[in-house]
Amino acid sequence: MSKVTSQIGLLKSIESRRENFKSQRSPASVENLNNMAAHSSSTCKNMEQSILERVPPLLTDLYQFTMVYAYWRTGRHQEHSVFELFFRENPFCGCFSLFAGLSDCLLFLRSFHFTDKDVDFLRSVLPTTTDPAFFQYLKTLDCSGVTLRSVPEGTVVFAREPLLEVAGPLAVVQLLETSLLCLVNYASLVCSNAARFRLASGPRKKLLEMGLRRAQGPDGGLTASRYSYIGGFDLTSNVQAGLLFGIPVAGTMAHSYVTSFTSMEEVRPQMLLGVNSNHEPVDFISLTKGWLTRVCELLGVEPEPGKIHEGELAAFLSYAIAYPQNFLPVIDSYSVTCGLLNFCAVALALCELGYRPVGVRLDSGDLCKQSVDVRRVLKLCSKHFSITAFESLIIVGTNNISEETMVEFSKKENEIDVIGVGTHLVTCTKQPSLGCVYKLVEVRGRPTMKISEDPEKSTVPGRKSLYRLLDAQGNPFLDLVCLAQESPPEAGLLIRCHPLTSDGTPLSVTPVQVICLRQEVFTNGEVIHPFTCAAETKANVHDSLQRLHPRHKQLEEPESYTVALSETLYNLVRALTIASPKKNSFLFN
């Protein structure tokens, strides 16, 4: 029973009193929530095993192997090369994204190798003319020669700035492309979506992710649960995510449980022992019927057929007897009025026996208005029957919640304490893909550049460093992309740079503080940066978003954030762009 109880009871145990829901989100509450999800060594092992099972090295596109074979045939497979991973447009018509998926990438790199079974399968799908020695070569590959430099996971990032830099032998870093994109694309997208839901709801309400049944497959569901939590949600209904990632798990009950009961005869057992009671168990049905009469009298309702649904009352009774300390039913299976009467009767009976019910869930209709009506009745019962526990009952709202719904909740009067979100969160309805790409920027120490007829698809050449410039208030105002060999920008000194998305007009800025956003996290086959658990990454998201100025966090029509190239890098781009036609005109020489 303890596992099921934990799913339901966490809604209560995180903050047992409703006043706490309304007085937060304070740093202390974030710390308490993170402590509940403290990362253990067993969780880390679970995560690594999950990556090994979900992201083997064959989880990639066939053309990666055909390219690598061609490199191998020409003897170029060992050439030192550098790729970058980035996205071209900020998601959801917003100004920012959140970088996520780094821990999964590191675990993938650490375990990367081809088994005999993998190679046998590749032999069956590649052309029969493929040199047999190539398959022996594949068996020797690992990431011992790969270096990964990255933005810290959970950091606010922006379009067209390099998030990952992957350097190493050309064949190996080419083979990593699809897998790394798969691990970063959706994780960052759903994390960013969760952050927008959090911004829309405000800091006080608790957010429950409950989208597993609507997710794009089991892996999509697990990824959504983990990165929704990191992006700002408090709880998940996904039990497996709780096991793998240490995320607090919670749940209530479904309508099917309510509608499966038709009469009081189905309530078994019918007796319930009071808290700290040395007496015989109490006939809980009779006790509840007595309270139902009193509640109906208080509210001026006639306890007649149509007003009281016997099957629903039987379901509530049965569930309360099973979980007297975790009673939180859905009350709109038939009507909110009917469900609320039955809930109050059962909950008051539990209180009389010394238990503390948790609250109710609303799942249809005008949730704001219904929550206000429900709160009024709960307060009336609390005052009339002198039951203080009714003051701390929570109201959970669920019903196809979208970002727009969240915004509406923030503007309208409501008494909802916990919001459950599923479909629109995990499927990222407003934008199904972040569109990350993985592009070659250097080979054999020589900067390379893709020059496209579509300027948006052109790339920025060379190995780079990334710096965040802050103003006097500590808010970021510009991210500066430099060549790796350049000296870093300094606080208090004037910097000339060229915005990536402007008409080419240069800027001159003077930062008060400069933060380097690049860190080396993987080299020589080893992870050299400590893994962060979900709770730690969540804290980084919170801090990164807190620093961002409100004008950049607006959900509608936010002010654009500037990403710029250093003068040196800008000049390199211009030089390669001008030289490109000449280099490609050998036929006419």
C-alpha positions in Angstrom: 0.0 0.0 0.0 2.9 2.4 0.7 3.8 2.9 -3.0 0.2 3.9 -4.0 -0.1 6.0 -0.9 3.0 7.9 -1.8 1.6 8.7 -5.3 -1.5 10.3 -3.7 -0.1 11.6 -0.5 2.7 13.7 -1.9 0.1 16.3 -2.9 -0.5 16.6 0.8 2.9 15.9 2.3 4.8 18.5 0.3 2.6 21.2 1.8 -0.2 20.0 4.1 -1.8 23.3 4.5 -3.4 25.5 1.8 -1.8 28.6 3.2 1.6 27.3 2.3 0.4 27.0 -1.3 -0.4 30.7 -1.3 2.7 32.0 0.5 5.3 30.5 -1.9 7.5 30.0 -4.0 10.3 30.8 -1.6 13.9 29.6 -1.8 13.2 27.4 1.2 10.3 25.6 -0.5 12.4 25.0 -3.6 15.1 23.5 -1.4 12.6 21.3 0.4 11.2 20.0 -2.8 14.7 19.3 -4.1 15.6 17.4 -1.0 12.6 15.2 -1.6 14.1 14.3 -5.0 17.7 14.0 -3.8 19.8 12.2 -6.3 21.2 8.8 -5.1 23.8 6.5 -6.7 21.0 4.0 -7.5 19.1 6.7 -9.4 22.3 7.5 -11.4 22.6 3.8 -12.2 19.0 3.7 -13.3 19.5 6.6 -15.6 22.6 5.1 -17.2 20.8 1.8 -17.7 17.9 3.6 -19.2 20.2 5.4 -21.7 21.9 2.1 -22.6 18.6 0.5 -23.4 16.9 3.5 -25.1 19.9 5.0 -27.0 22.2 2.3 -28.4 24.7 3.4 -31.1 22.4 2.0 -33.9 19.8 4.5 -33.0 20.9 6.8 -35.8 20.4 7.3 -39.5 21.8 5.0 -42.1 23.5 7.8 -44.0 25.8 8.3 -41.1 27.4 4.9 -41.8 27.5 5.5 -45.6 29.4 8.8 -45.0 31.7 7.2 -42.5 32.5 4.4 -45.0 33.3 6.9 -47.6 35.6 8.8 -45.2 37.2 5.5 -44.3 37.8 4.6 -47.9 39.6 7.9 -48.6 41.6 7.7 -45.4 40.0 10.7 -43.8 38.3 9.0 -40.9 40.9 10.0 -38.4 41.0 13.7 -39.3 40.3 15.9 -36.3 37.0 17.6 -36.8 34.6 19.8 -34.8 30.8 19.8 -35.0 28.4 22.2 -33.3 24.8 21.6 -32.1 22.4 24.6 -32.1 18.8 25.6 -33.1 17.9 28.4 -35.5 14.7 29.9 -34.0 13.5 30.3 -30.4 10.5 28.0 -29.8 6.8 28.9 -29.2 7.2 32.4 -30.7 9.1 33.2 -27.5 12.5 34.8 -26.8 14.4 31.9 -25.2 14.8 28.2 -24.8 16.3 26.0 -22.1 19.2 23.7 -22.8 18.5 20.1 -21.6 19.6 16.6 -22.3 23.3 17.0 -21.5 23.4 14.3 -18.8 21.9 11.8 -21.3 24.5 12.8 -23.9 27.3 12.2 -21.5 26.0 8.8 -20.6 25.6 8.0 -24.3 29.1 9.0 -25.1 30.6 7.0 -22.2 29.0 3.8 -23.3 29.3 4.3 -27.1 30.6 1.1 -28.9 29.3 -1.4 -31.5 28.7 -5.0 -30.5 29.2 -7.9 -32.7 25.4 -8.1 -33.1 25.4 -4.4 -34.2 28.0 -4.9 -36.8 26.4 -8.0 -38.1 23.2 -6.1 -38.7 25.1 -3.2 -40.4 26.7 -5.8 -42.7 23.2 -6.9 -43.7 21.9 -3.4 -44.6 25.0 -1.8 -46.2 25.7 -2.6 -49.9 27.3 -6.0 -50.5 30.3 -4.2 -52.1 31.3 -2.7 -48.7 34.8 -3.7 -47.8 34.7 -6.3 -45.0 37.6 -4.5 -43.3 35.2 -1.6 -42.6 33.1 -3.7 -40.3 36.2 -4.7 -38.3 37.0 -1.0 -38.0 33.6 -0.3 -36.6 34.2 -2.7 -33.8 37.2 -0.6 -32.6 35.3 2.6 -32.3 34.5 4.4 -29.1 34.6 8.0 -27.8 38.0 7.9 -26.2 39.2 10.5 -28.7 36.1 12.8 -28.3 35.9 16.0 -26.4 32.6 17.6 -25.6 32.3 21.3 -24.5 28.9 22.5 -23.5 26.6 25.1 -22.1 25.6 24.0 -18.5 22.4 22.0 -18.5 19.4 24.0 -17.5 20.7 27.3 -18.8 18.6 29.8 -20.7 19.8 29.8 -24.3 19.0 31.5 -27.6 18.7 30.8 -31.2 21.9 30.3 -33.3 24.3 30.1 -30.4 26.4 26.9 -30.1 25.1 24.6 -27.3 27.4 21.7 -27.8 30.8 21.4 -29.4 31.8 17.9 -30.3 35.5 17.4 -31.4 37.3 14.3 -32.3 38.0 11.9 -35.2 35.8 12.7 -38.2 34.2 9.3 -38.4 33.3 9.1 -34.8 31.9 12.6 -34.3 29.9 12.1 -37.6 28.3 8.9 -36.2 27.2 10.8 -33.0 25.1 13.4 -34.9 21.6 11.8 -34.9 21.8 10.4 -31.4 22.9 13.7 -29.9 20.2 15.6 -31.7 17.6 13.1 -30.6 18.8 13.5 -26.9 18.8 17.3 -27.0 16.0 18.3 -29.3 12.9 17.1 -27.4 14.4 17.4 -23.9 15.1 21.1 -24.5 11.7 21.7 -26.2 9.6 20.1 -23.5 11.7 21.7 -20.8 11.2 25.1 -22.4 7.4 24.4 -22.7 7.3 23.5 -19.0 9.0 26.7 -18.1 6.4 28.7 -20.1 3.6 26.9 -18.2 5.4 27.9 -15.0 5.7 31.5 -16.1 2.0 31.5 -17.1 0.8 30.0 -13.8 3.0 32.1 -11.6 5.2 30.8 -8.7 2.6 29.8 -6.2 0.5 27.0 -7.7 1.8 23.5 -7.8 2.1 21.9 -11.2 1.5 18.2 -11.8 2.7 16.6 -15.1 0.3 13.9 -16.1 0.9 13.4 -19.8 2.2 9.8 -20.1 -0.9 8.5 -21.8 -0.8 11.2 -24.4 2.9 11.2 -25.0 4.6 10.0 -28.2 5.5 6.6 -27.0 7.1 5.3 -23.7 10.4 7.1 -24.2 8.6 10.4 -25.1 6.6 10.0 -21.9 9.7 9.4 -19.7 11.5 12.3 -21.3 8.6 14.6 -20.8 8.2 13.7 -17.2 11.9 14.3 -16.4 12.3 17.5 -18.3 8.9 19.0 -17.4 10.0 18.7 -13.8 13.3 20.3 -14.6 11.5 23.1 -16.5 9.4 24.1 -13.5 6.8 21.4 -12.7 6.6 20.0 -9.1 5.2 16.5 -9.5 4.6 13.8 -12.1 2.0 11.0 -12.3 4.6 8.8 -14.1 5.8 6.2 -11.6 8.7 5.0 -13.8 10.0 8.5 -14.0 10.0 8.6 -10.2 12.0 5.5 -10.1 14.5 6.5 -12.8 15.0 10.2 -12.0 13.9 10.7 -8.4 11.0 13.0 -9.3 8.2 13.3 -6.7 5.2 11.2 -7.8 1.6 12.0 -7.2 -1.9 11.0 -8.3 -5.6 11.0 -7.4 -8.3 8.8 -8.9 -9.9 8.3 -12.2 -13.6 8.6 -13.2 -13.7 4.9 -13.9 -13.2 4.2 -10.2 -16.2 6.3 -9.4 -18.5 4.9 -12.1 -17.6 1.3 -11.3 -19.7 1.6 -8.1 -23.5 1.5 -8.2 -24.7 0.9 -4.6 -23.6 0.9 -1.0 -23.6 -2.8 -1.0 -20.3 -2.7 -2.9 -18.4 -1.0 -0.1 -16.2 -3.6 1.5 -15.0 -3.5 4.2 -17.5 -1.1 5.8 -15.6 -0.6 9.1 -12.8 1.9 9.8 -10.7 2.2 12.9 -10.1 5.7 14.2 -6.6 7.2 14.6 -5.0 6.2 17.9 -8.2 4.3 18.7 -8.2 1.4 21.1 -11.9 0.7 20.5 -13.6 -1.4 17.9 -13.7 -0.2 14.3 -16.6 2.2 13.4 -19.3 1.6 10.9 -18.0 4.1 8.4 -21.1 4.0 6.2 -23.4 4.9 9.0 -21.1 7.6 10.2 -20.9 9.2 6.7 -24.6 9.0 6.3 -25.0 11.0 9.4 -22.6 13.7 8.2 -24.3 13.7 4.8 -27.6 14.7 6.5 -25.9 17.5 8.4 -24.1 18.8 5.3 -27.4 18.8 3.3 -29.1 20.7 6.1 -26.3 23.2 6.2 -26.5 23.8 2.4 -30.2 23.6 2.2 -30.2 20.6 -0.1 -32.8 17.8 0.1 -31.0 14.4 0.3 -33.2 12.9 -2.4 -32.5 10.8 -5.5 -30.8 12.9 -8.1 -29.2 15.1 -5.5 -27.1 12.3 -4.0 -25.6 9.7 -6.3 -25.3 6.5 -4.3 -22.7 4.9 -6.6 -20.4 7.9 -6.3 -20.8 8.0 -2.5 -20.0 4.2 -2.4 -16.9 4.9 -4.4 -15.8 7.7 -2.1 -16.4 5.5 0.9 -14.5 2.6 -0.5 -11.5 4.8 -1.4 -11.5 6.6 1.9 -11.5 3.3 3.8 -8.5 2.1 1.7 -6.6 5.4 2.0 -8.0 7.4 5.0 -5.0 9.7 5.1 -4.9 10.3 1.4 -8.5 11.0 0.3 -8.6 13.1 -2.8 -11.4 12.1 -5.2 -12.5 13.5 -8.5 -15.9 15.0 -7.8 -17.4 15.8 -11.2 -18.1 12.3 -12.6 -21.8 13.2 -12.4 -22.0 16.8 -11.2 -19.8 19.0 -9.1 -22.7 19.7 -6.8 -23.4 16.0 -6.2 -19.7 15.2 -5.9 -19.0 17.9 -3.4 -21.9 16.8 -1.1 -20.6 13.3 -1.1 -17.0 14.4 -0.6 -17.8 16.6 2.4 -19.8 13.8 4.1 -16.9 11.3 3.7 -14.2 13.9 4.5 -16.0 15.0 7.7 -16.4 11.4 8.8 -12.7 10.9 8.3 -12.0 14.0 10.4 -14.2 12.8 13.2 -12.0 9.6 13.3 -8.8 11.7 13.4 -7.8 11.5 9.8 -6.9 14.4 7.5 -8.4 14.3 4.0 -6.4 15.9 1.2 -8.9 17.6 -1.1 -10.8 17.3 -4.4 -10.1 17.2 -8.1 -12.1 19.1 -10.7 -11.9 17.8 -14.3 -14.5 19.6 -16.4 -16.4 22.8 -17.0 -15.4 26.2 -15.7 -12.6 25.3 -13.3 -12.2 28.8 -12.0 -15.8 29.3 -11.0 -16.2 25.8 -9.7 -13.1 26.1 -7.5 -14.5 29.3 -6.0 -17.8 27.5 -5.3 -16.1 24.5 -3.8 -13.9 26.7 -1.6 -16.9 28.5 -0.3 -18.6 25.2 0.7 -15.4 23.9 2.3 -15.0 27.1 4.4 -18.7 27.0 5.4 -18.3 23.4 6.6 -15.1 24.3 8.5 -16.7 27.2 10.3 -20.1 25.5 11.0 -18.7 22.2 12.2 -15.5 23.6 13.7 -13.4 21.3 11.6 -10.1 23.2 11.0 -8.8 20.5 8.6 -11.2 21.8 6.0 -9.3 25.1 5.8 -6.3 23.3 4.4 -8.0 21.1 1.8 -6.5 21.6 -1.7 -8.3 21.8 -5.0 -6.7 20.2 -8.0 -7.7 21.3 -11.5 -7.3 19.2 -14.6 -9.1 19.4 -18.0 -7.0 19.7 -21.2 -4.9 22.6 -19.7 -3.0 24.7 -22.2 -0.6 27.6 -21.8 -3.6 29.9 -22.7 -5.6 28.2 -19.9 -2.8 29.0 -17.5 -2.8 32.6 -18.5 -6.6 32.7 -18.0 -6.2 31.2 -14.5 -3.7 33.9 -13.6 -6.2 36.6 -14.6 -9.5 35.2 -13.2 -10.5 34.6 -9.6 -10.0 31.0 -8.7 -9.1 28.7 -5.7 -7.1 26.1 -7.6 -4.0 25.0 -5.7 -2.6 22.3 -8.0 -2.9 22.2 -11.8 -2.5 18.9 -13.7 -1.3 19.3 -17.3 -1.0 16.5 -19.9 -1.5 16.7 -23.6 -0.4 20.3 -24.4 2.7 20.0 -22.2 4.1 16.7 -23.4 3.2 16.9 -27.0 4.3 20.6 -27.2 1.2 21.3 -29.2 2.2 24.9 -30.2 5.5 23.6 -31.7 6.3 20.0 -32.1 10.1 20.3 -32.7 12.9 22.6 -31.6 14.8 22.0 -34.9 18.3 21.5 -33.5 21.0 20.9 -36.1 24.5 19.5 -36.0 27.0 21.2 -38.3 30.7 20.8 -39.2 32.6 24.0 -38.3 36.2 22.9 -38.5 38.3 20.0 -40.0 42.0 19.5 -39.9 42.3 22.8 -37.9 40.6 24.7 -40.8 37.3 26.6 -40.2 34.5 25.4 -42.5 31.2 27.1 -43.3 28.0 26.1 -45.0 27.0 29.0 -47.3 23.3 28.7 -48.3 21.1 30.7 -50.6 18.9 30.9 -47.5 21.0 33.1 -45.1 19.2 31.5 -42.1 20.8 28.1 -43.1 24.4 29.4 -43.3 26.6 28.4 -40.5 29.2 30.2 -38.4 32.7 28.7 -38.9 35.4 27.8 -36.4 35.7 26.6 -32.8 34.1 29.0 -30.5 33.6 30.3 -27.0 30.4 31.7 -25.7 30.0 34.5 -23.2 27.0 36.1 -21.5 27.2 39.8 -20.8 25.3 41.2 -17.8 24.2 44.8 -17.0 24.5 46.6 -13.7 21.3 44.9 -12.4 22.7 41.5 -13.0 20.4 40.8 -16.0 21.9 39.3 -19.2 21.6 41.6 -22.2 23.8 40.0 -24.9 25.5 36.7 -25.6 28.8 37.0 -27.4 30.1 34.3 -29.7 33.9 34.4 -30.2 36.5 32.3 -31.8 38.0 29.9 -29.2 41.5 31.5 -29.6 40.3 35.0 -28.9 40.9 36.6 -25.5 37.7 36.6 -23.5 35.7 39.9 -23.1 36.4 41.8 -19.9 33.9 43.5 -17.6 34.1 47.3 -17.9 35.8 47.3 -21.3 34.0 48.4 -24.5 33.2 45.5 -26.9 32.4 45.9 -30.6 30.2 43.1 -32.0 27.8 42.2 -34.7 24.3 40.9 -33.9 23.4 37.8 -35.8 19.8 38.8 -36.7 20.2 42.5 -37.5 20.9 44.4 -40.7 24.6 44.2 -40.0 24.9 47.4 -37.9 27.6 46.8 -35.3 27.0 47.4 -31.6 29.4 48.7 -29.0 28.6 47.5 -25.5 30.3 47.6 -22.0 29.3 44.7 -19.7 29.4 45.0 -16.0 29.9 41.3 -15.6 31.0 38.5 -18.1 30.1 34.8 -17.7 31.7 32.1 -19.7 29.0 29.7 -20.9 31.3 27.0 -22.2 32.7 24.1 -20.0 34.5 21.0 -21.0 32.4 18.1 -19.8 33.8 15.0 -21.6 37.3 14.0 -22.7 39.4 10.9 -23.3 36.3 8.7 -22.9 35.4 10.0 -19.5 32.9 12.4 -18.0 34.9 15.1 -16.3 32.0 17.3 -15.1 29.8 16.0 -12.2 26.5 14.6 -13.3 23.6 16.7 -12.1 20.4 15.1 -11.0 16.9 16.3 -12.0 16.6 18.4 -8.9 19.9 20.1 -9.3 19.3 20.9 -13.0 15.8 22.2 -12.0 17.5 24.6 -9.6 19.8 25.8 -12.4 16.8 26.5 -14.6 15.2 28.5 -11.8 18.3 30.6 -11.3 18.9 31.1 -15.0 15.3 32.2 -15.6 15.4 34.5 -12.5 18.3 36.4 -14.0 16.6 36.9 -17.4 14.8 40.3 -17.6 11.0 40.1 -17.6 10.8 41.7 -21.0 12.5 38.6 -22.5 10.3 36.2 -20.6 7.0 37.6 -21.8 4.9 34.8 -23.3 3.4 37.2 -25.9 5.5 39.5 -28.0 8.7 39.3 -25.9 11.6 41.6 -26.6 14.3 39.9 -28.7 17.5 39.0 -26.9 20.8 39.8 -28.8 23.2 37.1 -29.8 26.3 38.7 -31.5 29.5 37.7 -33.1 32.8 39.2 -32.1 34.6 41.5 -34.5 37.2 38.7 -35.3 34.6 36.1 -35.9 32.5 38.4 -38.0 35.5 39.1 -40.2 36.1 35.4 -40.6 32.5 34.9 -41.8 32.9 37.7 -44.3 36.2 36.4 -45.6 34.9 32.8 -46.1 31.7 34.1 -47.7 33.6 36.3 -50.2 36.2 33.5 -51.0 33.6 30.7 -51.4 32.7 31.3 -55.1 36.4 31.6 -56.1 37.2 28.3 -54.4 34.4 26.5 -56.2 35.3 27.7 -59.7 38.0 25.2 -60.5 36.1 24.1 -63.7 36.6 27.5 -65.2 40.3 27.9 -64.4 
